[in-house]
Amino acid sequence: MTRRPIPGSPFNKPTPAPEPVKEFSVHDLVTHDRHGLGRVTGTGPDNVLVNFGTVQYRINAPYAKLTKL
């Protein structure tokens, strides 16, 4: 037996909508929480390739720590 939800109950929280996936293009200037300042050198369907000076990293979606400047 299932219980009916009570209208106005604080426990009836709607599910949050997923955040839109950020879009990056080549030559965008970005910053990463761990790696610092970098420039996008390549994009893919679910990842971006970022040059952080001496190293390049492939960062996968949803790009939680990557911010476009």
C-alpha positions as CSV (number, residue, x, y, z in Angstrom):
1,M,0.0,0.0,0.0
2,T,1.4,3.4,-1.0
3,R,0.7,6.6,0.8
4,R,-0.7,9.6,-1.0
5,P,1.5,12.7,-0.8
6,I,0.1,15.5,1.4
7,P,-0.2,18.8,-0.6
8,G,2.1,21.5,0.8
9,S,4.4,19.0,2.5
10,P,8.0,20.1,2.6
11,F,9.0,16.6,1.6
12,N,7.3,16.8,-1.8
13,K,10.2,18.4,-3.5
14,P,10.2,18.6,-7.3
15,T,13.2,17.1,-9.0
16,P,15.6,19.8,-10.1
17,A,16.1,20.3,-13.9
18,P,19.5,19.2,-15.1
19,E,22.0,22.0,-15.7
20,P,22.6,22.7,-19.4
21,V,25.9,21.4,-20.7
22,K,28.3,24.3,-21.2
23,E,29.5,24.8,-24.8
24,F,33.1,25.7,-25.6
25,S,34.8,26.6,-28.9
26,V,38.4,26.5,-30.0
27,H,40.5,29.5,-28.7
28,D,38.1,30.1,-25.7
29,L,39.9,31.3,-22.6
30,V,38.9,29.1,-19.6
31,T,39.8,28.6,-16.0
32,H,39.8,25.3,-14.1
33,D,39.6,24.9,-10.3
34,R,42.7,22.7,-10.2
35,H,44.7,23.5,-13.3
36,G,44.3,27.2,-13.5
37,L,44.1,29.4,-16.7
38,G,44.0,27.7,-20.1
39,R,42.9,27.9,-23.7
40,V,40.6,25.4,-25.5
41,T,42.5,23.7,-28.3
42,G,39.9,21.1,-29.4
43,T,36.3,20.1,-28.8
44,G,34.4,16.8,-29.0
45,P,30.8,15.7,-28.4
46,D,31.4,15.1,-24.6
47,N,34.8,16.5,-23.9
48,V,37.2,19.5,-24.5
49,L,40.9,19.6,-24.9
50,V,42.5,22.4,-22.9
51,N,46.1,23.7,-23.0
52,F,47.2,24.8,-19.6
53,G,50.7,26.1,-20.6
54,T,53.0,23.1,-20.3
55,V,50.3,20.3,-20.3
56,Q,47.1,19.5,-22.1
57,Y,44.1,17.9,-20.4
58,R,41.0,16.3,-21.9
59,I,38.1,17.4,-19.6
60,N,34.9,15.4,-19.8
61,A,31.3,16.7,-19.6
62,P,29.6,18.1,-17.5
63,Y,32.6,20.5,-17.0
64,A,31.8,21.1,-13.3
65,K,35.2,22.8,-12.5
66,L,35.7,24.5,-15.9
67,T,34.5,28.1,-16.4
68,K,34.6,30.2,-19.6
69,L,36.1,33.6,-19.2
